[in-house]
Amino acid sequence: MKVLIVLTSHDQLGNTGRKTGFWLEELAAPYYAFKDAGAQIVLASPKGGQPPLDPKSDEPDSQTEATRRFKADAEAQAQLAATVRLDSVAQADFDTVFYPGGHGPLWDLAEDRHSIALIESFIAASKPVALVCHAPGVLRHVRNADGRPLVEGKEVTGFTNSEEAAVQLTDIVPFLVEDELKAKGGKFTRGDDWASYVVRDGLLITGQNPGSSAEAATALMAQLRAA
């Protein structure tokens, strides 16, 4: 089993002067869900090399067993420092793709033509796609073969408007994940703020927030085994 994980290369939180990037827990928990199941993992990002880590995800309150394991894992750290360029990967080489969140993807991956085409190719090949937290926003321009938005008519979730308000970034982000998924015709559902909540609709798996990352990865693995 071969899994592609796509991370953001964007490190600026709008015009605030503050840093953003990927959210550590949303990489670490899925990484070990896949690795411990024997999967081969490739990390990719638009620019390649070391992707930016959202500094808030590295604060003590955000640490989990998975993040601590990841930070102490020399092999994982070396892999993270040398992500491959997104435009160099092909759907045919992988069984599935997973997108961690963090605010970064809203700026780069949501508009990245390689990312858009990659997700479309996974769906066209009947391979499952999973995205968590802000990463479901990456689907905003992804379309089905008939030209309709991928999320149209599908049950989806992602970082909610109330969670964005809680971190006081509603007016900073380029778009709100919940609003955008609804605007594209998605049937947006949600759990409580910060509680794990995952939705699967066909080949598409989405998770609401950082706490949903492990469950989203588990759901993805289950779907791969059932295929």
C-alpha positions in Angstrom: 0.0 0.0 0.0 1.4 3.4 -1.0 0.0 6.6 0.5 0.6 10.2 -0.7 0.4 13.0 1.9 0.2 16.5 0.5 1.3 19.4 2.7 1.1 23.2 2.2 4.1 25.3 1.3 2.5 28.6 2.4 3.8 30.2 5.6 2.1 33.6 5.8 -1.1 34.2 7.7 -2.6 36.8 5.3 -1.1 40.2 5.9 -0.8 39.8 9.7 2.9 39.2 9.6 2.3 35.9 11.6 3.3 32.5 10.4 1.2 29.6 9.4 1.7 26.3 7.6 0.5 22.7 8.2 -0.9 21.5 11.5 1.5 19.0 13.2 -1.2 16.7 14.7 -2.9 16.5 11.3 0.2 15.1 9.8 1.5 13.0 12.7 -1.6 11.1 13.6 -2.3 9.9 10.0 1.4 9.3 9.3 1.5 6.7 12.0 -1.9 5.3 11.2 -0.5 4.5 7.7 3.0 3.6 8.8 1.9 1.2 11.5 -0.3 -0.5 9.0 2.7 -1.2 6.8 2.0 1.5 4.2 4.8 3.2 2.2 4.4 7.0 2.6 5.5 9.8 0.3 5.3 13.4 1.5 4.8 16.1 -1.2 4.3 19.9 -1.2 4.0 22.5 -3.9 7.5 23.8 -3.5 9.1 20.6 -2.3 11.7 20.5 0.6 10.8 21.5 4.1 7.2 22.6 4.4 6.3 25.3 7.0 4.9 24.1 10.3 2.2 26.3 11.9 4.0 27.4 15.1 0.8 27.2 17.1 0.6 23.5 16.4 3.9 23.0 18.0 3.0 24.7 21.3 2.7 22.5 24.5 -1.1 22.6 24.5 -1.2 21.2 21.0 1.1 18.2 21.6 -0.2 14.6 21.5 1.3 11.2 21.6 1.5 11.2 17.8 3.2 14.7 17.6 5.8 13.7 20.3 6.5 10.5 18.4 6.9 12.3 15.1 9.2 14.9 16.6 11.4 12.2 18.0 11.4 10.1 14.8 14.6 10.9 12.9 13.4 9.0 9.8 10.1 11.0 9.8 11.9 14.3 10.3 14.3 13.6 7.4 11.3 12.7 5.2 9.5 15.9 6.1 12.7 18.0 5.4 12.7 16.6 1.8 9.2 16.5 0.6 8.9 15.9 -3.2 7.5 18.6 -5.4 3.8 18.2 -6.0 4.1 18.5 -9.7 6.4 15.5 -9.8 3.9 13.0 -8.4 1.4 10.9 -10.3 -1.8 9.3 -9.1 -0.9 6.0 -10.8 1.9 5.5 -8.3 -0.4 5.6 -5.2 -3.4 3.9 -3.7 -4.7 7.0 -2.0 -4.0 10.6 -1.0 -4.4 12.4 2.4 -4.4 16.2 2.9 -3.6 17.5 6.4 -4.8 21.0 7.2 -3.5 24.0 8.9 -4.4 27.4 7.5 -1.7 27.3 4.8 -3.6 25.1 2.3 -6.3 27.8 1.9 -3.8 30.0 0.2 -1.7 27.6 -2.0 -3.2 24.2 -2.4 -6.8 25.5 -2.9 -5.6 27.3 -6.0 -2.8 24.9 -7.1 -3.6 23.4 -10.5 -1.5 20.3 -9.8 -3.3 19.6 -6.6 -6.7 20.1 -8.3 -5.8 17.8 -11.2 -4.3 15.2 -8.8 -7.5 15.0 -6.7 -9.6 14.7 -9.8 -7.4 11.9 -11.1 -7.6 9.9 -7.9 -11.4 10.2 -8.0 -11.5 9.3 -11.7 -9.4 6.2 -10.9 -11.9 5.2 -8.1 -9.2 5.8 -5.4 -10.3 7.3 -2.0 -9.3 10.8 -1.0 -9.2 12.1 2.6 -8.8 15.7 3.8 -9.0 17.1 7.3 -9.7 20.4 9.0 -8.9 23.3 6.6 -7.8 20.9 3.9 -11.4 20.2 2.6 -11.2 23.8 1.4 -8.7 22.5 -1.2 -11.7 21.0 -2.9 -13.1 24.4 -3.9 -12.1 24.1 -7.6 -12.1 20.3 -7.9 -14.6 18.9 -10.4 -16.1 15.7 -11.4 -15.7 14.4 -15.0 -19.0 16.0 -15.9 -17.7 19.4 -14.8 -19.8 19.8 -11.6 -18.0 20.5 -8.3 -16.8 17.3 -6.7 -18.5 18.1 -3.4 -21.9 18.9 -5.0 -24.5 16.7 -3.4 -22.0 15.0 -1.2 -21.9 14.9 2.6 -18.8 16.8 3.7 -17.3 18.4 6.7 -14.4 20.7 7.6 -13.2 23.4 9.9 -16.4 25.2 10.9 -17.2 28.9 11.0 -17.6 28.7 14.8 -14.1 27.1 15.1 -12.6 29.8 12.8 -14.3 32.5 14.9 -12.9 30.9 18.1 -9.3 31.2 16.8 -10.1 34.8 15.6 -9.2 34.3 12.0 -12.5 34.7 10.3 -11.5 38.0 8.7 -7.9 36.8 7.9 -8.5 33.6 5.9 -9.1 34.0 2.1 -12.4 32.0 2.5 -14.2 30.1 5.2 -14.2 26.3 4.6 -17.7 25.7 5.8 -19.1 28.5 3.6 -17.2 27.4 0.6 -18.2 23.8 0.8 -21.8 24.8 1.1 -21.5 27.3 -1.8 -20.2 24.4 -4.0 -23.3 22.4 -3.2 -21.8 20.2 -0.5 -24.1 18.8 2.2 -22.1 20.2 5.1 -22.5 18.5 8.5 -20.6 19.0 11.7 -20.0 17.8 15.2 -19.3 19.8 18.3 -16.4 22.4 18.1 -13.0 20.6 18.5 -14.6 17.1 18.8 -13.6 14.4 16.3 -16.1 14.2 13.5 -15.5 12.4 10.2 -17.8 12.0 7.2 -17.5 9.5 4.3 -19.4 9.8 1.1 -18.3 7.4 -1.6 -14.6 8.0 -2.3 -14.4 11.2 -0.3 -13.5 11.3 3.4 -13.5 14.6 5.3 -12.6 15.4 8.9 -13.7 18.6 10.8 -10.7 19.6 12.9 -7.3 18.6 14.3 -8.9 16.1 16.6 -10.5 14.4 13.6 -7.2 13.5 11.9 -6.7 10.1 13.5 -10.3 9.0 12.8 -10.1 10.3 9.2 -6.9 8.2 8.6 -8.6 5.2 10.2 -11.6 5.6 7.9 -9.3 5.9 4.9 -7.5 2.7 5.8 -10.7 0.9 6.3 -11.9 1.9 2.9 -8.7 0.8 1.3 -8.9 -2.6 2.9 -12.5 -3.0 1.8 -11.7 -2.1 -1.8 
